[in-house]
Amino acid sequence: MSTRYPPIEPYETGLLDVSDGHVLYWESVGDPGGVPVLFLHGGPGSGAGAGARRYFDPSRSRAVLFDQRGCGRSRPLADGPDADLSSNTTAHLVADIERLREHLGIGRWIVSGMSWGVTLALAYAQQHPGRVAAMVLGAVTAGTRVEIDWITRAMGRVFPQAWEGFVEGVPEAERGGDLAAAYARLLSDPDAAVREEAARKWCEWEDAHVSLAPNWRPSPRYSDPLFRSIFARTVTHYWSNDCFLEEGQIMASMDRIAAIPAVLVHGRYDVSSPLDTAWQMARLWPASRLVVVDDAGHGGGGFVTEFTAGVDAMLAHVLNP
């Protein structure tokens, strides 16, 4: 079961020029006079879908969503071997968020995110804590090498058949090394057939390792060749570069946001991002509250209900401190 607000269309959209020739698509939904709330999508490279608009109470919030560099309705897309990803890093995305905040004339906002969007939200908040009124983070990640190795290698113990197909997607000589880096190389190959096969294999594995979520069904987005290409290229670019963070950077900097109120929502059966990251983060964050969703994985079950409830709780906190 999931409880979200009804479908809603943006009252405002725009394209924002940022650095290095990138143009970001952004949109606002809800009440223009409401509490500003930023949503950061996952991936990296998933884009902000219409369903994400429904986490936010349209009578109390001014929700802002945008497509991060290289994906969705932003341009240029991270597609094909000629796409230059050198200006697509965590630091660039953090700067983009600040540019968007300034463009929209927002002083402080609630910052929310899912999965990779959690890592990005934390990187942003730790750099700009004065701009963050509260946080709501679902499927908690911290962008560590441990997490990347877990998803690309160790989780083969849980899904051995699917992992075997995944690892067979790279040349035998590279199978013992950094699988994200091996896939990143294949996804920039000049041969379109090589790129397409690598994107297909990567996305099959992505679908497999979230499949413990209740009521899971294969994601239809992976049937789109363009989405597969953009998503796989972006994820492997970030993961093969350790999410452009120092190892342990997020956890080591939790003191910078210790006083910011937050709700952390995490599925008990999330094997893509095991619960220990959220647990450790909550212990380092005095103002946070961890909600463990007993019937959820990396989504599914009551996850979206609890995430929406977390947003509502932080809206109430901001409106009635």
Backbone torsions as a table, in degrees:
resi	resn	phi	psi	omega
1	MET	NA	144.8	176.0
2	SER	-139.4	140.2	178.3
3	THR	-121.4	111.2	175.4
4	ARG	-131.5	172.4	176.3
5	TYR	-75.6	160.2	-177.4
6	PRO	-61.8	158.3	176.0
7	PRO	-55.0	145.0	-175.6
8	ILE	-146.2	147.3	176.6
9	GLU	-101.6	152.5	178.9
10	PRO	-64.4	145.6	171.1
11	TYR	-90.7	-10.7	-179.1
12	GLU	-155.3	138.7	174.4
13	THR	-136.4	163.2	178.3
14	GLY	-167.6	171.4	174.3
15	LEU	-122.1	128.1	-175.6
16	LEU	-116.1	120.7	173.7
17	ASP	-72.1	125.9	174.4
18	VAL	-117.2	-150.3	-174.0
19	SER	-86.3	162.3	170.5
20	ASP	59.9	31.0	175.5
21	GLY	81.5	5.8	179.4
22	HIS	-84.3	142.2	176.8
23	VAL	-126.2	122.7	-175.6
24	LEU	-101.6	134.0	170.7
25	TYR	-83.8	133.7	176.1
26	TRP	-137.5	160.1	178.4
27	GLU	-150.0	155.3	177.0
28	SER	-125.2	138.3	178.0
29	VAL	-130.8	157.9	176.7
30	GLY	98.8	-137.9	-175.6
31	ASP	-102.8	119.3	179.4
32	PRO	-56.9	-24.2	177.8
33	GLY	-96.9	7.1	-177.9
34	GLY	-80.2	-179.2	178.3
35	VAL	-68.5	123.9	178.5
36	PRO	-66.0	132.1	177.9
37	VAL	-133.9	126.2	177.1
38	LEU	-98.0	137.9	173.3
39	PHE	-115.7	130.5	179.1
40	LEU	-114.1	119.3	-176.0
41	HIS	-77.4	168.8	-177.5
42	GLY	-89.9	-162.1	-178.3
43	GLY	122.7	-103.2	-2.2
44	PRO	-60.8	146.8	174.0
45	GLY	108.3	5.4	-178.2
46	SER	-75.0	-33.4	-171.8
47	GLY	82.4	160.8	-177.9
48	ALA	-96.5	105.9	-178.6
49	GLY	-80.9	166.5	-178.4
50	ALA	-63.0	-29.5	-179.4
51	GLY	-62.0	-29.5	-178.9
52	ALA	-67.4	-23.3	178.0
53	ARG	-62.2	-23.5	-170.8
54	ARG	-83.8	-1.4	175.1
55	TYR	-77.1	-11.0	-166.9
56	PHE	-117.3	127.2	180.0
57	ASP	-62.7	112.6	-175.3
58	PRO	-69.3	-14.7	179.7
59	SER	-86.6	-14.2	-175.8
60	ARG	-124.2	-13.7	-171.9
61	SER	-125.1	152.8	169.8
62	ARG	-111.8	88.8	-174.4
63	ALA	-83.3	133.2	179.6
64	VAL	-115.9	124.9	177.3
65	LEU	-125.0	147.5	175.5
66	PHE	-149.9	157.6	175.7
67	ASP	-90.8	122.4	-178.9
68	GLN	-66.1	166.8	-175.7
69	ARG	-49.9	134.3	171.1
70	GLY	86.4	-0.8	-174.7
71	CYS	-138.4	170.4	176.2
72	GLY	61.4	-127.8	-178.3
73	ARG	-98.5	4.1	174.4
74	SER	-80.9	160.1	-177.7
75	ARG	-139.9	150.5	-3.8
76	PRO	-75.5	158.1	179.5
77	LEU	-81.1	150.5	178.0
78	ALA	-84.2	61.2	-173.8
79	ASP	-125.8	134.4	175.8
80	GLY	87.5	162.4	-174.2
81	PRO	-69.6	-17.4	-177.7
82	ASP	-91.6	-4.6	179.5
83	ALA	-65.7	127.2	-179.5
84	ASP	-90.3	110.2	-178.2
85	LEU	-97.4	5.7	-175.5
86	SER	-64.7	-24.9	179.0
87	SER	-103.6	24.5	176.4
88	ASN	-119.4	88.0	-178.4
89	THR	-137.0	169.7	178.7
90	THR	-59.5	-41.5	179.5
91	ALA	-62.2	-39.6	177.2
92	HIS	-63.9	-41.3	-178.9
93	LEU	-67.5	-39.6	176.8
94	VAL	-60.5	-43.8	177.9
95	ALA	-64.2	-36.3	178.0
96	ASP	-63.0	-40.4	179.8
97	ILE	-61.8	-44.2	178.3
98	GLU	-64.6	-40.1	178.6
99	ARG	-62.4	-40.4	178.9
100	LEU	-67.3	-42.0	178.0
101	ARG	-58.8	-46.8	-179.9
102	GLU	-64.8	-40.8	-180.0
103	HIS	-60.5	-36.9	-177.8
104	LEU	-88.5	-2.2	177.8
105	GLY	68.3	34.9	-179.3
106	ILE	-98.9	131.1	178.8
107	GLY	-81.7	-55.9	177.8
108	ARG	-137.2	151.2	179.2
109	TRP	-145.5	158.5	167.9
110	ILE	-75.2	133.8	179.9
111	VAL	-111.3	124.7	179.8
112	SER	-126.6	159.2	179.2
113	GLY	-169.5	164.2	179.9
114	MET	-126.3	134.4	171.1
115	SER	56.7	-117.5	175.3
116	TRP	-55.0	-34.6	178.5
117	GLY	-59.6	-23.5	175.4
118	VAL	-69.7	-48.1	177.5
119	THR	-57.0	-45.4	179.9
120	LEU	-64.6	-42.3	179.0
121	ALA	-60.5	-41.6	-179.8
122	LEU	-68.6	-41.6	177.7
123	ALA	-60.7	-41.2	178.5
124	TYR	-66.0	-49.2	-177.0
125	ALA	-63.2	-37.8	-180.0
126	GLN	-69.2	-26.1	176.9
127	GLN	-87.1	-29.6	-176.1
128	HIS	-131.7	57.1	-174.7
129	PRO	-60.8	-29.4	-179.4
130	GLY	-69.2	-13.6	-179.8
131	ARG	-96.1	-1.2	-173.5
132	VAL	-113.4	117.5	-179.1
133	ALA	-84.9	-30.7	-179.3
134	ALA	-169.9	170.3	-179.6
135	MET	-139.9	149.1	173.1
136	VAL	-135.5	116.5	-169.9
137	LEU	-126.8	124.0	-177.6
138	GLY	-117.3	137.0	-175.5
139	ALA	60.4	72.2	-165.2
140	VAL	-70.7	129.8	175.4
141	THR	-132.3	160.3	179.2
142	ALA	-130.6	7.9	174.2
143	GLY	67.4	34.4	-176.6
144	THR	-94.5	159.7	174.8
145	ARG	-63.4	-34.1	176.7
146	VAL	-59.4	-43.8	179.2
147	GLU	-65.4	-41.8	-179.3
148	ILE	-65.0	-44.9	178.8
149	ASP	-65.5	-34.6	177.3
150	TRP	-61.0	-49.5	-175.8
151	ILE	-68.7	-40.0	-173.2
152	THR	-88.6	-18.4	-174.9
153	ARG	-134.5	-60.8	-172.9
154	ALA	-61.3	-31.3	-177.6
155	MET	-71.2	-6.2	171.7
156	GLY	-60.8	-20.8	176.5
157	ARG	-71.2	-25.5	179.5
158	VAL	-87.7	-37.7	-178.2
159	PHE	-125.2	66.9	-172.5
160	PRO	-62.9	-37.7	-178.7
161	GLN	-67.4	-46.4	179.6
162	ALA	-65.8	-38.3	-179.2
163	TRP	-67.4	-35.6	177.9
164	GLU	-60.0	-42.5	176.3
165	GLY	-65.3	-36.1	179.9
166	PHE	-65.5	-49.2	-176.1
167	VAL	-71.7	-26.7	177.2
168	GLU	-71.2	-8.3	177.1
169	GLY	-74.9	-9.5	178.7
170	VAL	-116.7	156.4	179.3
171	PRO	-56.1	146.1	-174.7
172	GLU	-54.4	-37.8	-177.6
173	ALA	-65.1	-19.8	-176.7
174	GLU	-102.0	-1.5	-172.3
175	ARG	-71.4	-18.8	178.5
176	GLY	-93.0	-0.7	-176.2
177	GLY	-106.9	-148.4	-178.6
178	ASP	-76.9	104.6	-175.1
179	LEU	-68.9	-34.4	177.1
180	ALA	-63.1	-41.1	179.2
181	ALA	-66.9	-37.5	178.9
182	ALA	-64.4	-44.2	177.7
183	TYR	-66.4	-38.3	178.3
184	ALA	-58.8	-39.4	178.6
185	ARG	-65.7	-45.0	-180.0
186	LEU	-63.4	-35.9	-177.3
187	LEU	-74.8	-8.8	174.0
188	SER	-109.5	12.2	179.9
189	ASP	-66.3	142.4	179.0
190	PRO	-66.1	-19.3	-179.4
191	ASP	-83.8	116.7	-177.1
192	ALA	-60.0	-34.9	-179.3
193	ALA	-66.5	-38.2	177.2
194	VAL	-64.4	-44.9	-179.9
195	ARG	-61.9	-45.5	-177.3
196	GLU	-65.0	-41.6	178.8
197	GLU	-64.6	-40.2	178.8
198	ALA	-65.2	-42.7	178.8
199	ALA	-63.4	-40.9	179.6
200	ARG	-63.9	-46.1	-179.6
201	LYS	-63.2	-43.3	-179.2
202	TRP	-62.4	-44.5	-176.4
203	CYS	-72.5	-29.4	173.2
204	GLU	-62.2	-40.8	178.7
205	TRP	-68.6	-40.6	176.8
206	GLU	-56.6	-43.4	-179.2
207	ASP	-68.5	-36.6	-177.2
208	ALA	-66.7	-42.7	-171.0
209	HIS	-81.4	-0.9	170.4
210	VAL	-105.1	8.0	-168.8
211	SER	-78.6	-1.5	173.7
212	LEU	-83.0	-7.1	176.9
213	ALA	-63.0	136.1	179.8
214	PRO	-55.8	141.0	178.5
215	ASN	61.3	26.0	-178.9
216	TRP	-62.6	140.8	169.7
217	ARG	-137.5	149.1	179.3
218	PRO	-52.3	139.1	-177.6
219	SER	-74.1	125.5	179.6
220	PRO	-66.9	-19.4	-177.3
221	ARG	-64.1	-27.4	-178.5
222	TYR	-75.6	-5.2	175.6
223	SER	-81.4	-9.2	-179.7
224	ASP	-91.3	113.9	-177.0
225	PRO	-58.6	-37.2	179.9
226	LEU	-66.8	-44.0	177.9
227	PHE	-61.2	-45.9	179.8
228	ARG	-54.8	-46.3	-177.2
229	SER	-63.1	-49.0	-178.5
230	ILE	-64.5	-46.7	-177.1
231	PHE	-62.7	-51.1	-177.1
232	ALA	-63.6	-41.9	179.6
233	ARG	-62.8	-42.5	-176.2
234	THR	-70.1	-46.3	179.9
235	VAL	-60.3	-48.2	-177.1
236	THR	-67.3	-32.4	175.8
237	HIS	-61.4	-46.1	-179.8
238	TYR	-71.0	-46.9	-175.0
239	TRP	-68.5	-34.7	178.9
240	SER	-73.8	-10.3	175.2
241	ASN	-114.5	25.6	177.5
242	ASP	52.8	37.4	179.8
243	CYS	58.3	19.5	179.2
244	PHE	56.3	38.8	176.7
245	LEU	-128.6	152.2	169.1
246	GLU	-68.5	144.5	-179.6
247	GLU	-59.5	127.3	-179.8
248	GLY	78.5	7.9	-174.1
249	GLN	-59.2	-45.5	-176.2
250	ILE	-63.3	-50.4	-178.8
251	MET	-64.3	-36.3	-178.4
252	ALA	-70.5	-16.3	-175.8
253	SER	-110.4	15.7	-177.5
254	MET	-63.8	-23.4	179.5
255	ASP	-62.9	-23.3	-179.2
256	ARG	-69.9	-22.0	-178.0
257	ILE	-122.8	17.6	-173.2
258	ALA	-57.3	-29.6	-176.1
259	ALA	-94.7	-2.6	180.0
260	ILE	-80.9	122.6	179.5
261	PRO	-66.8	142.9	-175.9
262	ALA	-153.7	153.3	169.3
263	VAL	-118.7	126.2	176.4
264	LEU	-107.2	126.0	-178.1
265	VAL	-117.9	125.9	-176.0
266	HIS	-145.6	138.8	179.8
267	GLY	-78.8	136.2	178.1
268	ARG	-58.2	-36.6	-175.2
269	TYR	-102.9	28.1	178.7
270	ASP	-79.7	99.4	178.0
271	VAL	-89.2	-14.7	174.7
272	SER	-69.5	-40.9	178.2
273	SER	-131.7	86.6	-174.1
274	PRO	-55.5	153.7	-171.5
275	LEU	-62.4	-20.5	-173.8
276	ASP	-62.0	-31.7	177.9
277	THR	-63.3	-48.2	179.1
278	ALA	-63.0	-39.9	-179.7
279	TRP	-62.8	-48.5	179.7
280	GLN	-64.0	-38.8	-179.9
281	MET	-64.3	-44.6	-179.6
282	ALA	-60.4	-35.7	180.0
283	ARG	-69.8	-23.9	178.3
284	LEU	-92.2	-0.8	-170.1
285	TRP	-126.8	90.1	-173.9
286	PRO	-58.4	-31.2	-175.6
287	ALA	-90.4	6.5	-177.2
288	SER	-98.8	159.8	174.4
289	ARG	-130.7	124.0	-179.3
290	LEU	-94.5	126.1	175.7
291	VAL	-110.7	113.6	176.9
292	VAL	-95.6	119.7	-176.4
293	VAL	-92.4	109.1	-169.5
294	ASP	-70.2	-16.4	-179.5
295	ASP	-112.7	22.0	-175.5
296	ALA	-123.5	154.0	169.6
297	GLY	-108.3	-128.4	174.1
298	HIS	-83.2	61.1	-169.9
299	GLY	111.2	-172.9	179.0
300	GLY	78.9	175.5	178.3
301	GLY	53.8	-131.9	-179.2
302	GLY	-91.6	16.0	-173.2
303	PHE	-60.5	-51.6	-175.3
304	VAL	-68.6	-30.3	175.7
305	THR	-62.4	-44.6	-179.1
306	GLU	-70.7	-35.8	177.9
307	PHE	-65.1	-45.4	178.1
308	THR	-61.5	-40.8	177.6
309	ALA	-63.4	-36.0	177.0
310	GLY	-64.3	-41.4	176.3
311	VAL	-62.3	-45.0	179.3
312	ASP	-59.1	-41.2	-179.7
313	ALA	-64.0	-40.5	179.8
314	MET	-73.6	-31.5	173.0
315	LEU	-62.4	-44.7	179.3
316	ALA	-62.8	-38.6	179.4
317	HIS	-64.1	-42.5	-178.8
318	VAL	-69.8	-39.1	-179.0
319	LEU	-75.0	-29.0	-178.1
320	ASN	-133.3	69.2	-174.7
321	PRO	-65.0	NA	NA
